[in-house]
Amino acid sequence: MIDFKQLAEQYRSELLDRTIPFWLNKSQDTEFGGYFTCLDREGNVYDTDKFVWMQGREVWMFSKLYNTVEPRQEWLEAAIQGAEFLKKYGHDGNLNWYFALDREGHALVEPYNIFSYTFAVIAFGQLSIALASAGDTARSAEYASISKRTFDIVLSKVDNPKGRWSKAAPGARALKTFDLPMILCNVALEIEPLLEPAFLQKAIDDCLHEVMDVFYRPELGLIVEALGKDGNLVDCFDGRKMNPGHAIEAMWFVMDLGKRLGRPELIRKAVDITLAEVEYGWDKEYEGVFYFMDRLGKPRHELEFDQKLWWVHFETLISLIKGYQLTGDQRCLDWFKRVHDYAWAHFRDDDYPEWYGYLNRQGEVLLPLKGGKWKGCFHVPRGLLNVWKILEDIAS
């Protein structure tokens, strides 16, 4: 029997007493602004380059804490300094957001990656909301404008996210991928107060259609990562790739949309897909959820395909406990307990704050780092925050 109140406290304490102080104290660059994300096990900086994805995510995280937990000034100040660094250096002057910068803010990698844009959207949007509540209306309006204008650019790039930076040869096999409509389900809700209702509704309708009617394949009972432009399955490496973590993460976005729209059938479908994905992706020999799989059971080319990654497991925890909260489906709770036990036993570092990111298939720590080019102040604290709040709601 789960003690929901005690478990909620476990997640709350891990977030506020260990994880957030780690990023607050170790990642802020007090000399040049922004955040270091390349942090070793103890939080020492091992590389000073700054990745715009990670900068935006950290601005968002501190803003989200300010807006949903309590209005701590240190969180607001941490978010503002990161946003000011991004505003000054993160884009080309026309809100085309670079992928990587050096420590001082000089661009290293062109703005080819659409997710630099999406995380800028939620960073400036969430911080705008925080500043409005803090009474800083001028800066709130400025950040809201950056968020909305960037969102417009994202929507304009849906059909060709990389634009002129695409490596595809002219006339090459054309695929569309799941990652962008997936993230747009979340982005739309994150900046909801900044958008006109009709505009928001169209964005929600479009991304829900893509996720639930196009990339979800009833014949598989699963979500695929890529399709031909005609919407058909394609037999190639990219066309066969399955990413259970991506699909499961998208399902809690869809559950949130289903709740907002008053559509219980949408929630039910998202819960059923979550359960199918975790069953499909679960390593029955060593436990944990695989990173990549092949739709036809063929070999993957990614050498990391069988690794166990932090973000996959945190997103799975959110979707499972949210599914239980919204439907009472006991299968969600049973799987939540199983994934919880695995994650806390393997990813949590008992000796230093923050969690490991990369395990081998057997569940052994592959890289002891706490942050890098792809891991920052996002999936662990966001997961802890979401699970804590859901467990608290269930307990009450």
C-alpha positions as CSV (number, residue, x, y, z in Angstrom):
1,M,0.0,0.0,0.0
2,I,1.4,3.4,-1.0
3,D,1.5,6.2,1.5
4,F,0.9,9.0,-0.9
5,K,1.5,11.8,1.6
6,Q,4.9,10.3,2.6
7,L,5.9,9.7,-1.0
8,A,4.9,13.3,-1.9
9,E,7.2,14.5,0.8
10,Q,10.0,12.3,-0.6
11,Y,9.7,14.0,-4.0
12,R,9.3,17.5,-2.5
13,S,12.4,17.2,-0.3
14,E,14.5,15.8,-3.2
15,L,13.5,18.8,-5.3
16,L,13.8,21.6,-2.8
17,D,16.5,20.4,-0.5
18,R,18.9,18.8,-3.0
19,T,18.2,19.3,-6.7
20,I,17.4,23.0,-7.0
21,P,20.1,24.2,-4.6
22,F,22.6,22.2,-6.7
23,W,21.7,24.2,-9.9
24,L,21.2,27.5,-8.0
25,N,24.7,27.3,-6.4
26,K,26.7,25.4,-9.1
27,S,25.4,26.5,-12.5
28,Q,25.1,30.3,-12.5
29,D,27.8,32.2,-14.2
30,T,28.1,35.2,-12.0
31,E,30.8,36.8,-14.3
32,F,29.2,36.6,-17.8
33,G,25.6,35.6,-17.1
34,G,23.7,32.5,-18.1
35,Y,24.3,29.0,-16.8
36,F,27.0,26.4,-16.8
37,T,25.4,23.0,-17.6
38,C,28.6,20.9,-18.0
39,L,28.9,19.9,-14.3
40,D,30.6,16.8,-13.0
41,R,29.3,14.5,-10.2
42,E,30.2,17.1,-7.5
43,G,29.0,20.1,-9.5
44,N,32.4,21.3,-10.8
45,V,32.4,22.9,-14.2
46,Y,34.2,20.8,-16.8
47,D,33.3,22.8,-19.9
48,T,32.1,26.5,-20.2
49,D,30.2,26.4,-23.5
50,K,26.5,27.2,-23.2
51,F,23.8,25.4,-25.1
52,V,20.7,27.5,-25.8
53,W,18.4,24.6,-25.2
54,M,19.8,24.2,-21.7
55,Q,19.8,28.0,-21.0
56,G,16.1,28.3,-21.9
57,R,15.2,25.2,-19.9
58,E,16.8,26.6,-16.8
59,V,15.2,30.0,-17.1
60,W,11.9,28.2,-17.4
61,M,12.5,25.9,-14.4
62,F,13.3,28.8,-12.0
63,S,10.3,30.7,-13.3
64,K,8.0,27.7,-13.0
65,L,9.1,27.2,-9.4
66,Y,8.4,30.9,-8.6
67,N,5.0,30.6,-10.2
68,T,3.9,27.3,-8.8
69,V,5.8,26.6,-5.5
70,E,6.4,30.0,-3.9
71,P,7.7,33.4,-5.0
72,R,11.3,33.1,-3.8
73,Q,13.4,36.1,-4.9
74,E,16.4,34.0,-5.4
75,W,14.6,31.9,-8.0
76,L,13.3,35.0,-9.8
77,E,16.7,36.6,-9.9
78,A,18.3,33.3,-11.2
79,A,15.7,33.2,-14.0
80,I,16.1,36.9,-14.9
81,Q,19.9,36.8,-15.2
82,G,19.6,33.7,-17.5
83,A,17.0,35.4,-19.6
84,E,19.0,38.6,-20.0
85,F,22.0,36.5,-21.2
86,L,19.7,34.8,-23.7
87,K,18.1,38.0,-24.8
88,K,21.5,39.6,-25.5
89,Y,23.5,36.7,-27.0
90,G,21.1,33.8,-27.7
91,H,19.8,34.8,-31.1
92,D,20.9,36.6,-34.3
93,G,18.9,39.8,-33.6
94,N,15.8,38.4,-35.4
95,L,14.9,35.8,-32.7
96,N,16.6,33.0,-34.6
97,W,18.0,31.1,-31.7
98,Y,21.6,29.7,-31.9
99,F,22.3,26.2,-30.7
100,A,25.5,26.9,-28.8
101,L,27.5,29.8,-27.4
102,D,30.9,30.2,-25.8
103,R,31.0,31.3,-22.2
104,E,31.0,35.0,-23.1
105,G,28.0,34.6,-25.4
106,H,29.7,34.4,-28.9
107,A,27.8,32.1,-31.2
108,L,29.3,28.8,-31.9
109,V,26.6,26.9,-33.8
110,E,24.1,28.4,-36.2
111,P,20.3,28.4,-35.3
112,Y,19.5,25.1,-37.0
113,N,17.8,23.5,-34.1
114,I,14.1,24.2,-33.6
115,F,14.2,23.2,-30.0
116,S,16.4,26.2,-29.1
117,Y,13.4,28.2,-30.3
118,T,10.7,26.2,-28.4
119,F,12.6,26.4,-25.1
120,A,13.1,30.1,-25.6
121,V,9.3,30.4,-26.0
122,I,8.5,28.7,-22.6
123,A,11.5,30.4,-20.9
124,F,10.4,34.0,-21.7
125,G,6.7,33.1,-21.5
126,Q,6.9,31.6,-18.0
127,L,9.2,34.4,-16.8
128,S,6.9,37.0,-18.2
129,I,4.1,35.5,-16.0
130,A,6.4,35.6,-12.9
131,L,7.4,39.2,-13.5
132,A,3.8,40.2,-13.9
133,S,3.0,38.8,-10.5
134,A,6.1,40.5,-9.1
135,G,4.9,43.9,-10.4
136,D,7.6,44.3,-13.1
137,T,5.1,45.0,-15.9
138,A,7.6,46.6,-18.3
139,R,10.0,43.7,-18.4
140,S,7.0,41.2,-18.3
141,A,5.6,42.8,-21.5
142,E,9.1,42.7,-23.1
143,Y,9.5,39.0,-22.3
144,A,6.0,38.1,-23.4
145,S,6.7,39.7,-26.7
146,I,9.9,37.7,-27.2
147,S,7.9,34.5,-26.3
148,K,5.0,35.2,-28.7
149,R,7.2,36.3,-31.6
150,T,9.4,33.2,-31.2
151,F,6.3,31.0,-31.1
152,D,5.2,32.5,-34.4
153,I,8.6,31.6,-35.9
154,V,8.3,28.0,-34.6
155,L,4.9,27.6,-36.2
156,S,6.2,29.0,-39.5
157,K,9.0,26.4,-39.5
158,V,6.8,23.3,-38.8
159,D,7.1,21.9,-42.3
160,N,10.9,22.6,-42.5
161,P,12.3,22.9,-39.0
162,K,16.0,23.1,-40.0
163,G,15.5,25.4,-42.9
164,R,18.7,26.1,-44.9
165,W,20.7,24.2,-42.3
166,S,19.2,20.9,-43.3
167,K,21.7,18.3,-44.4
168,A,19.3,16.4,-46.7
169,A,20.1,16.3,-50.4
170,P,17.7,17.9,-52.8
171,G,14.9,15.4,-53.6
172,A,16.0,13.1,-50.8
173,R,13.5,10.8,-49.0
174,A,11.3,13.2,-47.0
175,L,10.2,12.3,-43.4
176,K,8.3,14.2,-40.8
177,T,9.1,13.6,-37.2
178,F,7.2,13.3,-34.0
179,D,9.3,15.5,-31.8
180,L,8.0,18.9,-32.9
181,P,4.2,18.3,-32.6
182,M,5.0,16.5,-29.3
183,I,6.7,19.6,-27.8
184,L,4.1,22.0,-29.2
185,C,1.4,20.2,-27.1
186,N,3.3,21.4,-24.0
187,V,4.5,24.8,-25.3
188,A,0.9,25.9,-26.1
189,L,-0.2,25.3,-22.5
190,E,3.0,26.8,-21.0
191,I,2.3,30.2,-22.6
192,E,-1.5,30.0,-22.6
193,P,-2.0,33.3,-20.7
194,L,-0.1,35.1,-23.5
195,L,-2.1,33.8,-26.5
196,E,-5.4,34.8,-28.0
197,P,-8.0,32.1,-27.4
198,A,-8.6,31.3,-31.0
199,F,-4.9,31.2,-31.8
200,L,-4.3,28.9,-28.9
201,Q,-7.2,26.6,-29.8
202,K,-5.9,26.2,-33.4
203,A,-2.4,25.4,-32.1
204,I,-3.8,22.8,-29.7
205,D,-6.0,21.2,-32.3
206,D,-3.2,21.0,-34.8
207,C,-0.7,19.3,-32.5
208,L,-3.3,17.0,-31.0
209,H,-4.2,15.8,-34.5
210,E,-0.6,15.1,-35.4
211,V,0.2,13.3,-32.1
212,M,-3.0,11.2,-31.7
213,D,-4.2,10.8,-35.3
214,V,-1.0,10.7,-37.4
215,F,1.9,9.5,-35.3
216,Y,-0.1,7.1,-33.2
217,R,-0.6,4.0,-35.2
218,P,-3.6,1.9,-34.2
219,E,-2.2,-1.2,-36.0
220,L,0.8,-1.0,-33.6
221,G,-0.9,0.4,-30.6
222,L,2.2,2.7,-30.4
223,I,3.6,6.0,-31.5
224,V,6.3,6.1,-34.2
225,E,9.1,8.7,-34.4
226,A,9.0,9.3,-38.1
227,L,6.6,8.9,-41.1
228,G,6.8,9.7,-44.7
229,K,5.3,13.1,-45.7
230,D,2.3,11.1,-47.0
231,G,1.7,9.8,-43.4
232,N,2.8,6.2,-44.3
233,L,5.3,4.0,-42.4
234,V,8.8,4.0,-44.0
235,D,11.2,1.0,-43.8
236,C,14.5,2.7,-43.1
237,F,16.6,3.4,-40.0
238,D,14.8,6.7,-39.2
239,G,11.4,5.3,-40.2
240,R,11.7,2.3,-38.0
241,K,13.0,4.1,-34.9
242,M,10.9,3.9,-31.8
243,N,11.5,6.1,-28.7
244,P,9.2,5.0,-25.9
245,G,10.3,7.9,-23.6
246,H,9.3,10.5,-26.2
247,A,5.9,8.8,-26.7
248,I,5.3,8.5,-22.9
249,E,6.3,12.1,-22.3
250,A,3.9,13.3,-25.0
251,M,1.1,11.4,-23.3
252,W,1.2,13.5,-20.1
253,F,1.0,16.6,-22.3
254,V,-2.0,15.2,-23.9
255,M,-3.6,14.3,-20.5
256,D,-3.1,17.9,-19.5
257,L,-4.8,19.1,-22.7
258,G,-7.6,16.5,-22.2
259,K,-8.2,17.9,-18.7
260,R,-8.2,21.5,-19.9
261,L,-10.6,20.7,-22.8
262,G,-12.9,18.6,-20.7
263,R,-12.3,15.5,-22.9
264,P,-12.1,12.4,-20.8
265,E,-11.9,10.2,-23.8
266,L,-8.7,11.9,-24.8
267,I,-7.2,11.3,-21.3
268,R,-8.3,7.7,-21.5
269,K,-6.6,7.2,-24.9
270,A,-3.4,8.9,-23.6
271,V,-3.4,6.6,-20.5
272,D,-3.8,3.5,-22.7
273,I,-1.0,4.5,-25.0
274,T,1.3,5.2,-21.9
275,L,0.6,1.7,-20.6
276,A,1.3,0.2,-24.0
277,E,4.5,2.1,-24.4
278,V,6.0,1.3,-21.0
279,E,5.1,-2.4,-21.6
280,Y,6.7,-2.3,-25.0
281,G,9.8,-0.3,-23.9
282,W,10.5,-2.2,-20.6
283,D,13.7,-4.2,-20.5
284,K,12.4,-7.6,-19.2
285,E,15.9,-8.8,-18.4
286,Y,17.5,-5.9,-16.6
287,E,14.5,-3.6,-16.0
288,G,14.3,0.1,-17.0
289,V,13.0,1.6,-20.2
290,F,15.1,1.3,-23.4
291,Y,16.2,4.5,-25.1
292,F,15.7,3.4,-28.8
293,M,14.0,0.4,-30.3
294,D,13.3,-0.8,-33.8
295,R,9.7,-1.1,-35.0
296,L,10.5,-4.3,-36.9
297,G,13.0,-5.7,-34.4
298,K,16.0,-5.0,-36.6
299,P,19.4,-3.7,-35.3
300,R,19.6,0.0,-34.4
301,H,22.5,2.1,-35.6
302,E,22.6,4.3,-32.4
303,L,25.3,2.8,-30.1
304,E,23.3,4.1,-27.1
305,F,20.1,2.4,-28.1
306,D,20.0,0.1,-25.0
307,Q,21.1,2.6,-22.5
308,K,18.8,3.7,-19.7
309,L,18.4,7.5,-19.6
310,W,17.3,9.8,-16.8
311,W,14.7,11.8,-18.8
312,V,12.9,8.7,-20.1
313,H,12.3,7.4,-16.6
314,F,11.2,10.8,-15.1
315,E,8.8,11.4,-18.0
316,T,7.4,7.9,-17.4
317,L,6.9,8.6,-13.7
318,I,4.9,11.7,-14.6
319,S,2.7,10.1,-17.1
320,L,1.9,7.0,-15.0
321,I,1.1,8.9,-11.8
322,K,-0.9,11.5,-13.8
323,G,-2.8,8.7,-15.5
324,Y,-3.7,7.2,-12.1
325,Q,-4.7,10.6,-10.8
326,L,-7.0,11.3,-13.7
327,T,-8.5,7.8,-14.3
328,G,-7.8,5.7,-11.2
329,D,-6.4,3.0,-13.4
330,Q,-4.6,0.6,-11.0
331,R,-2.2,-0.5,-13.8
332,C,-0.8,3.0,-13.8
333,L,-0.1,2.9,-10.1
334,D,1.5,-0.6,-10.3
335,W,3.8,0.5,-13.1
336,F,4.5,3.8,-11.3
337,K,5.8,1.9,-8.3
338,R,8.0,-0.3,-10.5
339,V,9.5,2.6,-12.4
340,H,9.9,4.6,-9.1
341,D,11.8,1.8,-7.5
342,Y,14.1,1.4,-10.5
343,A,14.8,5.2,-10.9
344,W,15.5,5.9,-7.2
345,A,17.7,2.8,-6.9
346,H,19.8,3.5,-10.1
347,F,19.7,7.2,-11.1
348,R,19.8,8.9,-7.7
349,D,23.3,9.7,-6.3
350,D,23.2,9.1,-2.6
351,D,26.4,11.0,-1.9
352,Y,26.0,14.1,-4.0
353,P,22.9,16.2,-5.2
354,E,21.3,15.8,-8.6
355,W,20.8,12.5,-10.4
356,Y,22.9,10.5,-12.8
357,G,21.8,10.7,-16.4
358,Y,23.3,7.8,-18.2
359,L,23.3,4.1,-17.3
360,N,24.3,1.1,-19.3
361,R,21.7,-1.6,-20.0
362,Q,22.5,-3.4,-16.8
363,G,21.7,-0.3,-14.8
364,E,25.3,0.6,-13.9
365,V,26.4,4.3,-14.0
366,L,27.9,4.9,-17.4
367,L,28.7,8.6,-17.0
368,P,28.9,10.2,-13.5
369,L,28.2,13.7,-14.8
370,K,25.3,15.7,-13.5
371,G,25.0,18.0,-16.5
372,G,26.3,18.4,-20.0
373,K,25.3,19.3,-23.6
374,W,21.9,17.5,-23.2
375,K,21.3,17.2,-19.5
376,G,20.6,20.3,-17.5
377,C,18.2,21.8,-15.0
378,F,15.1,20.4,-16.5
379,H,13.9,16.8,-16.5
380,V,14.9,15.9,-13.0
381,P,13.5,19.0,-11.3
382,R,10.5,19.1,-13.6
383,G,9.8,15.4,-12.9
384,L,10.2,15.8,-9.1
385,L,7.9,18.9,-9.2
386,N,5.2,17.2,-11.2
387,V,5.2,14.0,-9.3
388,W,5.3,15.8,-5.9
389,K,2.3,17.9,-6.8
390,I,0.3,15.0,-8.2
391,L,1.0,12.8,-5.2
392,E,0.0,15.7,-2.9
393,D,-3.3,16.0,-4.7
394,I,-4.0,12.3,-4.5
395,A,-3.1,12.3,-0.8
396,S,-5.5,15.1,-0.1
